[in-house]
Amino acid sequence: MSRAPFWRAVAACAIAATALLFTVTTPPRLGLDLRGGTQLVFETRDASTVKADAEATDRALDVLRRRADALGVVDPTLLRSGDRRIIVELPGVLDPRQAAEVIGKTAQLTFHPVLEQADDTSADQGTPTSRGIGASGQVLADEGGQRLRLGPAAITGDGVSDATARNDPQQGPGWFATVDFRDAAAWQRLTGEAACHSPSNPQRRVAIVLDNEIISSPQVDASVPCQIGIPGGSTQISGSFTHQEAQDLAVLIKGGALPVPLTLIEQRTVGPTLGAQAIEASAKAGIAGVLLTALFIILTYRLSGLLATLALAAYGLISYAALLALGATLTLPGLAGFVLAIGMAVDANVLVFERAREEYGRAPRRGLRAALDRGFANAWSAIADSNITTLLAAGLLFWLASGPVRGFGVTLAVGVLASLVSAMLITRVLTHLILSGTSPRLARLSGLAVHGRVRAWITRRNPSMMAGRRRWLAAAATLVAAAVTGLALHGLNLGIEFTGGRMLEYTAAQPVSAETARQAVAEAGHPAANVQSSGTSVSVRAGQISADDTAAIERALDTHLGEVTKQRDELIGPSLGDELRRNALIALAVALAAQLLYLAVRFRWTFGAAAVMALVVDTLAVLGLFAWLGKPIDGVFLAAMLTIIGYSINDKVVVFDRVRELWQASRQARFPGIVNAAILQTVPRTVNTGLGALFILTALAVFGGDTLRDFAIALIFGIVVGTASSSFVAGPLAIELERLSKQPPPQPPQPRKRRRQGTGAVL
């Protein structure tokens, strides 16, 4: 007797126990869009003497990390992305101006002797860009506006060992920064030379320059002897600072100078209340979708469906534990992917149960266990192919997307792998344990002895769907024409992720009039901004406006609408918008090419070409719908589109897998009849899987908020179109391509020859 069921049970228990352990002991890591905070993406630029390569970016990353630590941010995340980008996540920091100014400031700190007071007509007004910091003769204005000619830098920021913000009531109410030097002799020498001049002489002053601006130019005290200077290697920078200004200055000085300049190319700020609402909405969508899906599976497959529901619960536990073990950050799109993957995990169970129904119908006397064994074996090819194509889409999301959408790709990939474990291991263990008898009553209770209403109707009617294949292709061409017309007339409403700009979202205490909100934004100096309102929320979409401009808009909204709360602030630089738009097109093109290549290798090039042409119809249909409705095209839409491609190709893989199986078994049959039979045999799986996913997506559309609602709408429409195109577009196209192709029919697998015992006779 085979011991495979025993070892499968052991493996299932071990995996479930490990997943439970991770879930209990490891807290989840929430993204900023779920817990609130600011994410900044900087890009390093070449300096006059330093090239912005990976090494320079790593040095800049170290400086930014010291600054974030000095700001007191709890659990900041800083990492390098590529050779020239740095991603900074600051949980709890909701003021993007403070974050960007302190974290990303160049902070070139130098200490200079003062040569003389320069008049306004002086022609020699060197700047760091023309002369370089430390150049002799540089002219800058001091705190009072007086222009000073400075000597070469005597001390740079690298010579500073520590800096802190302090106040001393005996010196007055203001704050100052205390600076400690590594080279006390250099500081003593600089102040000793300045002390040799009279108190009225500007040369008795020391200029402290930060980023080409004199932040302080104190005069050396009269008690300091000439050539002796200030011993101890410490000084105070005063300038009537507030506490925050002194603290920010100390952070910059202590953090050190950046080796290369930084440019802020992306910024996202999310309020904590919005994150809490997103978690609550996702939880509601997940619970509602799972309950509806479980109820549907149980009603359809009875006891087998109940066991599959238990396996789906284990799937949720395993996929969640896998995300925790990987240290993945849960984002809002990631939660959507987690919920959606539950619906897609139903697919493998449906494939197995439908094949088991077929096997039991052929040989009921062999019992349920034999039917299940054959069902698992026959469904494995389609399950593997469909999951590999979904993994291709998830990999493209992780490779080409950015920000939270990457989290969707990771979650989707983990969900696909966990669904394989759930269906092919846990479901198999449970069904073998419970459904091993031969009792007719158990067979009826299992749900595998009945064909289901869809299969019964198909068996009774036996429609010839491919007889009108030319009409189906004409209908697909009409749908494509309508989509192209929408794209031509309305274009795509590209979001700021693809165009660059700034998106702001606010909530007010009372319902907001769109006209009042537009008037407030116009008075803030941005009449061309796109302002929309819905209930108590206001969204403002503008160009490359600064953080000060956003503060002015918020003040204007406060004046006209009462107190408003900023929920979201996203800034995408123009260069990043061009890059994301280019990557989106590359992702779609690579996705289609990857599917074509995979299907051509696994099946036939005619099948692959037919599937990809049908995918083009699916893609254009969804793009056309969003063009007609004016819905935004953003990173979340890209995630939806690649998911549609993965889901749609799943359905086509199942159909073509059955076509190949039937054609190998009957090579002399007419190919249109083979395709028609394959479609009819796979319709029950298509309907049941589609309904399972639609329950989840409907729950996301109802409970998921505006962002997830558009995501769910795109997926619902895409799944409906993709499911229809598998039968009415891919099938007819495969028939036409096979008619034009000269390829021979696929050969059936050769049976393995059994070695016979010899008789000793010799011929």
N, C-alpha and C positions, 0 to 999 in steps of 0.2 A: 504494500500500500504506500502511495506517495506521501511523503512528509511535508510537501510544499504548503498545504493549508496550515499546518502547525507553525511553520516558520513565518508565514504571512501574518498569522495572529500575533506571534511574538513581536514582529517588526511593528505592527499597528499599535500594540500596547506601548512599546518603547517610544515610538514617535509621539503618541498622545501624552504620555507621562512627561517627556522632555518639554513639549510645548506648554503643558500646564505649569511646569516648574519655571520656565522663562516668563510666562504671563504673570505669575504671582510675585516673582522676585525682581523683575526689571521694570522700572517705570517708563512710560512712553516718552519719547522726545518729540514735543510739539513744535511745528514750524511757527514762524512769526505771524502768519495769517490766522493762526488759531490761538495764540497766547498774547499777541500784541507786541509791538516793537517796531524797530526800523532796520531795514536791510539796505546796505550801500554797496554798490559795485563800482570799484575804481579801476581805471586803466592807466598803466604807467606809460610815460612819454620819454623819449630820448632827451637827455640833457646835453649841454655843450661838450661835456667831458665824459659822460657816462652813457652807455647804451642800455636801453630798457630791455634787458634779457631776463631769463628766468632767475639768474643769480641776483640781479639788482632788485627784481620783484620780491624775492625772498627776504632781502635785507629790509626793504620797505615794509614787508609784512611784519617783521619783528618790531619795527618802530610803532606800527599801528597797534600791535598787541600790547605794547607797554602803555600806550596812550589809553586804550580801552580799559586796561586794568586800573590805571590811575583815575579814570572817570568813575570808578566804582560800579561799573555795570555788572550785574549778576549773570554769570555763565555766558559771556560773549563768545561768539563763534567767528573765527577768522581763518580763511583758507585761500590758497592760490588756485585760480582756474586758468589753465593754459599757462603761457609764458608771461603774459602781461596784465592779467586781471586778478584783482583781489576782492573777495566777497566778505563783507563785514556784517554780522548780524548782532544787533544790540537789543536784547529783550527789555521791554519796559521803557525804552527811550522813545518818546513820542514827539519830540521836537527835532525835526530833521535839520533845522538850521544849526542847532548846537552840535549835533552829531557830525554833520558834514564839515563844519568850520574847525572843530577841534580835532577830529580824527584825521581828516584828509589835508590839513594845512601843511604847506611845504616846510615851514618852521626852520628857515635858514637863520640861525642865531650867530651873531658876531659882536665882538667888543672892540671898539675903535678909539684911538686917540683923536682929539679934535685939533685940526691944524689952524683954522681961522674961521671967522665969520664971513660968509660969502654974500655978496650983494646980488640983487635980482638980475643984474645985467651980465653976470658972469657967464661966459660962453662955455666954460668947462663944467658941465653938470653931468658927470658920468653916472651911469646906472648899471646895475648888475648885468643887464643884457648887453650893454655896450662895452663895459669894462670888466665885469666880473666882480663878485663880492670880494672885498679885500683890496680892490684897486685903489691906488693913491689918487686923491683928488675927488673922490665921490662926494657929491653935494646932495644933502637931504635936509628936510625941514624937521626941526625938533618939536617937542610937545606944544610949544607956544607959537609955532609957525616960523620961527627964526631959522634961516638957512645956514647950515654948517658944512664946511669942507672937512672931510674925514680923511685920516691916514689909513694905511693898510690895517687889516684886522690883526689884532694882537692875540686874540683868543677866539676860537670857534665853538660851536655847540658841542663838539666832541670833547671839549675840555671841561664840560660841566658834569659833576658827579651827582648832584641832587638839587631839587628845587621844591619848595613848599609854599603854600599860601598861609600868611600869618597876619595877625593884627596886634597892635599894642596900644591900649587905652592911653598910656602916657605920651605917645607920639601923636595922638589924634584918633578920630573915628574911622579913618580909611584903612584899607587893606593894602598889603604889599607882598611881594614874593621874595623869599630868601633863597639865594643861589650859593651853592658850594662848588668850588673848583677842584679839579684833580691836580692841576699844576698851580699850587699856591704861589710859587716864585713868579710865574708869568703875571698873575694878578697884582702882586706886590710891585713888580717892575713897571707895569702900566700905570698904576696909581702913583708910584714914586716919581716918574717922569712928569706926570700932570701936576704934582705938588710943587714943582720948581717954578711955576708961573704964578703971577699975582692973582688974587681972588677975582678981580674985574676982567681978567683975560680969559677969553673962551677956551684957550688951550689948557686951562685947569679942569676942564670937564672931560668925562669919559662917555662916549656915545654907545648905547646898547641898541643894536639894530636887529629887528626881527622881520624877515621877509621884506627887505628894502624899506623899512619904516622904523624911524627912531622911536622906540617905546619909552625910553628914559635916557636922559643925559645929565646925570648928577654931577655936581661940582665936588671935587675932593675937598674934604674938610680942611680948614685952616690949621688945625692941630697936627696934620700929617706932615712929617718932615720931608724935605726934598731928597730924592733918590732913596728914601727909606720905604715909603709907600705903606699900604694897609696890609699888615701881616694876617696870617690865619686862613687865607684862602676862602673867605666868605664875604658876601655883600648882600645888600637889600636893593630891590628894584621897586621904587615907589612911583606913583603917578595918579593918585586919587582913584584907585581901582575899587570897584565893588568886590564883594566876596566872590561872586561867580567869575568876574574878569581876572581876579588874582589867581583863582584856582585853575582856570583855563590856561593862563600864561604859564603857571608852574607845570601843568601837564605837558605843554608844548616843549618847554625847556628841558624837562626831565626825560621826556620821550626821545629827544634827540632829533636831528635833522634827517629828513628823508633823502635817500641817495639820488632819487629821480623824482621829477614832478608827477603828480597824480591828477587825473581828470575824472570827475564824477560822471559816469555814463548811465547809471540806473539807480533809482532809489524807490523803495516801497515802505510805506508806513501804515500800519494797521492798528486801530484802536482795540483795546482788550474786550470791549463789549461786543464788537463785531466778531471777534474770534469765538467768544462764548456762544453767540447766536449760531455761528457756523457749526460748532460742535453739536449743539442741540438739534439743529436742522438735520445734520447728517445722521445723528442717532435716530431721530424719528423716521427718516427715510429708510435707514437700514432695518429698523425693527418692522416697519410696515411692509417693506418689500420682502423681507425674509418670511414673515408670517403668511403673506399672500402666496409666495412661491411654494412654501412648505404645504399649504393647504391644497394648492393646485396639484402638486406632485403626489400627495396622498390620495386625493380623489381620482387621479388618473391611474396610478399604479398600485393603489391599496397598500397591502403590507410591504411590498417592495418599495413603494414610495415612502412609507414611514421609515424603513431602514435607510433609504437614501437621505432622508431629512436628518437622521442622526449622523450620518456621514458628513452632511453639509455643516452641521454644528461643529464637528471635529475639524472640518476644513477651515472654518472661521478661526478656531483656536490655533491651528497650525500656521496659517498665513500671518495672523497677528503676532504669534511668537517668533516667526521667522523675521518679521520686520524689526522686532525688538532685538533679536540676536544680531542682525546686520547693523544695528545702530542707525537705522533709517529714520529720517525726520518726517513725521506725519504732517502733511499739508492738506489744505482744503481739497484740491484736485486729487490728492492721494487718498483721502477718505472716500471721495466719489469712486475712485478706482477700486477701493476695497469693497464698497457696496456693490458696484457693478460686477466685479469678479464673482460674487456669490451667485448672481444670475447666470453668468457664463459657466460656472462650475456645474450647473444642472445639466449642461450639454452632454458631458461624458456619461452621466448616469442614464440619460434618456437614450443615448446611442446603444448602450449595453442592454437596457431593458427592451428596446424595440427589436434588437437582434435576438434576444432571448425569446421574445414572443414568437418570432418567426420560427426559431428552432423548435420550440415546444409545439407549435402548430404542425410542423412536419412529422415529429415523432413524440407524441405525448406519452407513450409507454416508457420512454427512457427516463422520465422524471424531470423535476425542476432543476436539480443540480447539474445534470448533463446539459440542459438547455442553457443554464447560466454560464457553464464553462465554455460552451460554443459561442454564447453571446459575447463574453469577455474577449475571446480569441478573435472573433470576426470583427469586433468593433475597434480593436486596438489600432489597426492601420489608419482608419479615419481619425481616431482620437489623436494619435501621434502627429499626423500631418496637420490637422487643424490647430493644435497647440503650438507647433513649431512656427506656423505662419503668424499666430498672435504674438509669440515671443519676438519675431522679427519686428513687428510694429512697436512693441515695448522697447526694444533695443534702440530703434530709431528715435523714439521720444527721449530716451536718456542721452543719446549721443548728440542730438541736434537741438533739443529744447533747452530752456533755461528756467531758473527759479522754481516755483511750485510745480510746474508742469512736469519737471523731471521726477518729482515725487510720484506723480501719476504713473509714469513709466515703470518706476521701481515697484510700486504696489501692484500694477497689472502683471508684471513678470512673476512676482512672488505668488500672486493669486493663481496664475496658470499652473505653476509647478505644484502648488498645494492642492489644486483641483485634481491633478493626476494622482497624487497620493490618496486623496479622499475617495475618488471613484474607483481606481484600479486596485487599491489595497484595502481601505477600510470598508467600502461598500461590499467588496468581494468577501471579506471575512464575515461580515454580518449576515449577508444573504446565504452563504454556505453554512453558517451556524444555525440559522432559523429555517431556511427553505431547503432542507436536504431530504425531505420525505417524498413519497409517491402518492399520498392520499389525494383523491380528486377534490375533496373539500379544501385542503391546503393549497392546491393549485388554483382554485377559484379565488381563495382569499389572498393569494400572492399578487394577483393582478396580471400574471404572465400567461394565464390560460385564456384570456379574452383578448380580442384584437383591438378593442377601442373603437369609438364611433367613427373617427376619421378613416381608419384602415377598413372598417366594415363598409363605409360608404364608397371608398375607392374600389374595393373588391366587387361590390354590387354594380357600380356604374362602369368601371374600367374605361375612363375617358381617354381618347386619343389626343393628347395635348400637343404633340408635335405635328399633327396634320395641318395645323394653322400656324406653323412657325414663321412664315413670312409676315403674317399679320402681327405676331408678337414683336418681330424686329421693327416693323413700321411703327408700332406703338412706342418702342424704346427710342426710335429716332425722333418721334414727336416730343417725347419728354426731354430729350437732349436739346432739341430746338427751343423749347420753352425756357430751359435753363440758360442757354446761351443768350436768348433774347433778354432775360432778366439781367444777366451780367453786362450786356451791351447798353441797356437803357439806364440801369441804376448803378452798376458797378458794385464793388464790394466795400462795405463800411469797415475799413481796416481800423482796428484799435490802435491805441498808442504804442503797443508793443511792436507794431510793424511800421508805424509812421513816425514815432518819436513824439514827445510832448509830455504834458502833465495831466493826470486825472485825479480829481479831488472829489470826495464824497463826504457829505455832512448829514446829520440828522437834527431836526428841530423839535421843539416841544409840541408844536401845533402843525396841522397840515399846511403845506407850502404851495403858494401859487407860482407857477413857472414864470409868469411875467414879472412878479415881484423879485424873484430870484435873479432873473436876467438883468433887471434894473440895478440891483445891488452889485452884481459883478461888473456891469458897465461903469458904474460910478467908481469902482475900484481901479478903473483904467484898462479894462479888458472887454470892450464891447463886442469883439469878434469871437469871444469864447462860446463854445457850445454848452448851453445850460439846460438841463432837464430836471424835472421834479416828479416824484411819485409818492403821494401821501406825505409823510414827514421827512422824506429823504430828498436831498439835492445832489446832483452830480454836475461837475464842471470839467469840461475837457478843453484844454488850451494848448498853446504852443510851448516853446521852451522858456517858461516863466521861472523866475527865481523863487527862492524860499521867502524872501521879503514880499514878493508879489502875492504868494499864497497867504501870508499873514494879513496883507491888506484886504484880500478877498474875504477872509474869515471875519475881519472887523466889520466890513460892509454888510455881510450877512447877519452878523449879530445886531447891527443897527436896524435892519429892515425886518428881520424875522424873529427877533428875540435871540436868546442865547442858543448857539448851535454847537454841536460836538463833531469834531472831525473824526470820521471813521476810517478813511483810507486816503493815502497820498502816494501816488505812483509817478515817478519821473523816468522817462526813457530818452536817452540821448539820441540825436539824429543818426549818428554812425551805428549805434546799436540797433536802432529800428531798421535800418537798411540791412544789417546783418541778419536779424531775426526773420525779416521778410524773405531774404535770399535762402536762409536755412529752411524755412517752411516749404518753399517750392522744391528745394533739394530733397527734403524729407518725403514729400508726396511722390516725386519722381523715383527716388530710390526705393520707396515702398512698393510701387507698382513693378519696378524692374526686378526687385528681389522676389516678389510673388511669381512673376513670370518665369524667372530662372528656376525657382524651387519646383514649381509645378511641371516645368518642362523636363526636369531631371527625374522627378518622382513618377510622372505620368507620361504624357506625350506632348510635343510642342503644340499640337493643335488644341489640346485641352488647356494648356497654359495660356495660349494666345486668346482663346475664347473667354477664359476666366478674367484675364486682365482687361480685355475689351469691355466685359460686363462691369468690372470695377470702375472703369472710366465713366460708364453711364451712372453708376452709383455716386461717384464723386461729383460729377457735374450736376446731378440732381440736387444734392445737398447744398452745393455752392449756389445754385440757382434759387433754391428756396430762401436762403439767407439774403441773397441779393434782392429778391422781391419783397421780403419782409423788412429789409434794412437792419437786420440783426448784426451786432459787432462781430468781426473776425479777429480773434485774439489767440493767445496761447492755449487757452482752454478749448477753443474751437479746434485748434490743431490736434489736441489730444483726442477730441471726439472724432475727428476725421480719420486719424490713424487707427482708432479703435473700430470705426465702421469698416475700414479696409480689412482689418484683421478678422472681424466678425463675419463680414461678407465672404471673405475667402474661405472661412471655416465651412460655410454652407456649401460653397462650390466644391470644396475638397470632398465633402461627404457624398455629393451627387456623383462626381467623377470617379471616386473610389468604387461606388456601386456600379457605374458604367463599366469600369475596367473589369470588375469581378464577373459581371454578366457576359461581357464580350469574350472573356477568356473561356467561359464555360460553353458558349455557343458562338463559335467563330463564323458560322455560315449564316447567322441571322442578319437581317437588315439593320444597319446602324441606327436609323431613326427609331425603329421599334425598341432597340436596346436602350436608347436614351429615354424614351417614353416610359419604359418599364422601370428604369432606375429612378426617375423622378417620382413616379407613383409610389415606389417602395420606400422612398426616403421622406415623403410628405409628412407622415405622422411624427417623425423625429423633428422635422423642420417646424411644424406647428407647435409642438410641445416645447421645444427649446426656445422658440421665439416668444411664446407666451410667458415663459419663465423669466426671460430677460425684460420683457415689457412691463411685468409687474414691478420689478426693481426700478426701472426707469420712470415709470409713472409716479412711484413714491418719491423719487428724486425731484421730479418736476413739481410735485405738490408741496413738498416740505423743504426743498433744497435752497430756496432763495433765488435771486435773479441770476447769479452766475451759474449755479448748477441747473437752473431751469432751462437756460439756453443750451447748456451742455446736454441735458436730457432730451430736449426737443430735437436737436441735431441727431442724437443717437436713435431715437424712436423712428424718425423719418428715414434715417439711413438703414436701419435694420429692416424696416418694412420693404423699402426699395431693394435692398440687397437680397433679401429672401426671395422676392418675386423675380429678380433678375437671374438668380441661380437656375430657375426653371425656364423662364420665358425669354431670357437673353443668352445666357451662357450655353444652355442646351442647344437652341437653334444655331448659334454661331459655331459650336463644335461640329454639328452635322454638316454645315456648309463648308467648313474648313477641311473636314475629313473627305468630303466629296471632291474638293480640289486637290487634296494631298494624294501622293502616290505611296504612302506608307502602308505596309502590310498590317493586318489586324494583329493585336498583341497575342503572343503565344501563351498558352496556359502553362502553369508551373509543372515541371516534369516530376512524376512520382518517384520517390526514392526506391531504387532497386534493392530487393532483399536478397541476401546471400543464402543460397540453398546448400543443404548438406550434400556432399558428393556421394556417389554410389560405388566409386572405384572403377567404373567402366571406362574404357578408353576407346575412342573412335580413331 
